[in-house]
């Protein structure tokens, strides 16, 4: 379900007497600098005749990206999180109740960056990335590895069929041990913020997912671009969106191009992609209507460093590996 327009969300907040304006912050993109900026909800006003005063504040509705209750995200444009208009009573009431009982959302959910020193292995991984020519920012992806044998067989089958047609792609196929579903990519400012992201992820697992048995469903393959072939994955409980929203709430940058969880099966390097042209008709190699969907539990989240470096198993270097269940596969 698509989230409500931000103007409708603001109107609901401003007309609901149970929601105190002084606890709400509106986050938007400053068009002059391109950076994130904030305004308290008390700056906004709604008149039944004149409407919202967004334009008088120098804003357009498309600039608004996020709305927070203290430090808790209650509406997010990118992830679709909406605790204001999705049900009656809205979930934001429960957050307000916990606040009134003395539980500050800022201290319950927000973890300070400097609360603990980043471990040495996180510093080492960030140093590896920072030493590369053309380095701009750190990038780490959060994933679940694939161990479902039926899904692995499907991946190998489509790789084989495509490579029979396009032999240049043979060296670009992910072997079974590399298969994983990317849920999100984070861009921490350094090892301390990477450590913060991992602690936030562990907090979410402990609080929500350890006993909820989340899962993912693999559906059909598609081509991104430049002969990158992936399987679309549906994630239960919208874990990927919740993760992204939690990170944004603590000021950790999210690489938004990963908004669709996916399983990569073929990814040619740039020197191979330059030799190829056109697009593949992926449906020719996989019948999406007869093949059915494949299910796998989400039982361990790995935080891995983007790049070419691999560990002794051939997998990406890991900053952390966090189990969601006691019988994890890896």
N, C-alpha and C positions, 0 to 999 in steps of 0.2 A: 504494500500500500504506500502510495506516495505521501509525503508529509504535507501538511497544510502550508499555504503561502505564509511567508514571514509576517506580512501585514495582518493576516488573520490571527497569528500567534500573538503578536504584540497587542492587538485589540483585546484578545481574551485575557491577557495578563493585566492590562490596564483597567478592565472592567470587572475583574474578579476581586471582591473585597477581602477574600481570604488570603490573597497573595500580596505581601508587603513589597511595594516598589523598591524600597531601599536595599533589599537583598538580591535584586536582579541586576545583572550586567549584560549589556548587548555588545557583542564582539563583531567588528566589521573590518573590511579592507580599506585602508586609506588610499584613495586613488592617486594622491600626490606622491606618496612614497612607496606604495605597493606593500607596505608593512601592515601588521595587525594593530588595530586600535580598539579602544573600548569607550562606551558611554553608559552611565547608570540609567536604569529605566526611569528614574525620576526626571530625566531630561525630556522624556517622551510624554505626549499628551494625546488623548483621543476625545474628539467631539462628535456626537451623533450626526451633526450636520456637516461640519467641516472635515471630519475624518482625522487621520493621523497627521502629526506635524513633522513627518520624516523629512520632507523637502526643506522645511525651514531650518532644520538642523544641518543642512548641507549634505544629506544622504540620499541614496537611492536604495530601494529594497534589495536589489541584487548584490549590494555591497555587504549585507549582513550575513554572516556565516555561522554564528553560534550565539546561543543565549545560555547564561549560567545562573544558577541559584547558589550564591556564594561561590565555591569552587567546583560545583557539580554541574556538568553539562545537562541541560534539560531540553534543549532543542539544538540540532546540528544539521546544517544544510547538506553536507557531503554524505554523512553516514545514514541520515534519515532518522536519527534518534529523536523522539518526540514524546516527552513526558507531560505535555500540556493539553493536547487535543485528541489523544488516541483512545481514551475511554472515559467513562463517567462513574465515579469521580476520577479526575486525572491523577496519574501517579505522583505528580508534583506535590499533592497534598500530603502524601506519606513522608516525603522529604521534609516538608515544613513541620510536620508533627515531630519528627526526630530532632529537628533543630530546636523546637520549643521545649523539648524535654532535656535540653542541655547538651546535646551531641552536636558539636560544631562540624558541619560537613567539611570545612577546611582542614580540620585536624583528623577526621576519620578517614577521608579518602585521599587527601593530598599528601604525598611523601616529599619531604624536602630533599633537594639534590645533595646537600652537604651533610646529610644525616649519617652517612657512612662512606668510608673511602672505597673507591673502585678497586676491585681485586686486580692483581698484576696481569692476569691473562686478558682482561678487558683492555687494559692499557696497551698490551702487546698487540692486540688485534687492531685497535685504533691507530697505533703507530705504523702498522703494515699498510693500512689504507692511506694514511697521511703521507707516506713516503713515495707514493706512486706519482709519476709525471701527470700533470694536469688535474691533480686532486682538487675537488671543490667542496665536497661534504662527505661525511661518513654515511654509509648505507648498510643496514642489516635487515634481513627478512625473517619473518616469523612463519613457521611452517609445521605441517604434520606430514611425516613420512608415510609412504604408501606401502602396505604389506599385503593387501587383499590380493590373493592369487588370481582371481577372475579379472580384476582390473589390470594387473600386471600383464596378463595374457592379452587383454584387449589392446594395451599400449604397444606391446611387442608386435602384435598382428598388424596394426595400422602402420607402424614403422616399417615392417617388412614390405607391405604392399606399396607404400609410397616410395621406398628406396628402389624397388623394382622399376618404377617409372622414372625416378630421379636419382640415379646412382650417386650423384654428388653429395647427397644428404646422408649417406651411410655413416660418415664419421661425426654427424651432428645429432645422432639419436642418443637420448639419455638411456643408459643401462638401467636395469631394474633397481639396483641399489641407490640410484640417484633420484628416483621418482618421489615427488613430494607435492603437496598442495600449499601454495603460498597464500597466507591469510592477510598479511599486511607487510609493508616495508617502512621502517622508521629511519629517520635521519638525525641521530643524536649529535649534539655539539661536541661531544668528547666522551671519554670513558666514564666520567661521573654521571652524565645524563643517560648513557647506555645502561649503567648500573641501576639508575632510577627506573628506566623502562622495564628492566627485568624484574625488579622488585614489584612494580605495579602489576606486571603480568602474573607474578606469583600470588599477589594479593587477590587478583580476580579469580584465579584458579581455586584458591582456598575458600573464597567467599561464595562463589557461584557454581563452579563446574566440577568439583571433585566427585560429587555424588549425582550429578544430573545426567551423566552418560551422553554427552553431545556426540554428534556424528556428522558425516558428510556423505553426499550422494553424487556420484559421477554420472553425467548424463550423456553428452555428445561432444565430439571433437569439432574444432573450428580453427581457422587460420587467423592469427593476429595480423602479422605483416612480415614481409621478407622470409616467408616459408617457416615461420615459427608456428608449430602445431601444438595445440593444447586441448585438454578436455575441460569443459565447464564443470564446476563443482558447486553444489548447493550446501550451505553450512547451516546446521540446526542452531537455534537460539541466537542467530545473527551474531555469532561470536566475533567474526571479523569486524563488524561494525561497532560492536561494544568496545573491542580493543582499541580501535582507532579513536573513538570518542573519548575513552579514558586517557589516552596519550595526549590528545589535544587539550584536554582539561588540565593537564600538568605542563602544558607549553612545549611538548615534544613534537617535532615536525613529522608529519606523515607524508610519504610519497603517494599522492592520490592516484597515480596511474595503476595502482594495484587494487582498484575498487572491485574487480571481479575475481573471486577466488578461482584458481585454475591449477591444473596439473600439466606441466610442460612435458612433451614427449620428444619433440624435435626442435632444436634451436641452433641454427647454423651461425658460426662466427661471421663477422663482417666480411672477411676475405672470401668466404664461400658464398655468402648472400649476394655479393657483387656479381658473381658469375651466373646467377639465376635471374629469370625474368618471368613476368606473368603471375598468375595465382593458381593454386591447386583447387580442384573441386573436391573438397574433403569428403563430401557425402558419397563420392564415387568409391571411396575406400572403407566406408563404415556406414552401415544402414542404421540410422538413428531411430527409425521407427520399430525395427524388429529386434534390435540388440538389447533393449531394456536398460534399466539403471542398475548401478552397482553401489552397494552400501559399505561404509567402513566407519568404525568408531574413531573418535578423536581421543587419543589416550596419552599423547605426549606432544608438547609444543617445543620445537627447537628454535632458538634465536641464532641465526647464522650470518656470517659476514659475506656480503656480496663481493664477487670477484672470482678469480681463477684458482685460488689456493684451495687445496683439499687436505683432509686428514688421512690417517692410515687406512681408513675404510673406503677412501675415494669420495667421501661426502664433503660438503662445504664446511669450513672451519666454524665451530660452534662457540658462541659466547655463553650459552646456557642451554640446558635440556631439562624441561619441567614436566613431570608426569601429572596426568589428570586422573589416573587410575592405578591401582596397585599391580595390575597384570599387564603393564605396558610391554610393547613388543621390542622396543629399542632401549 
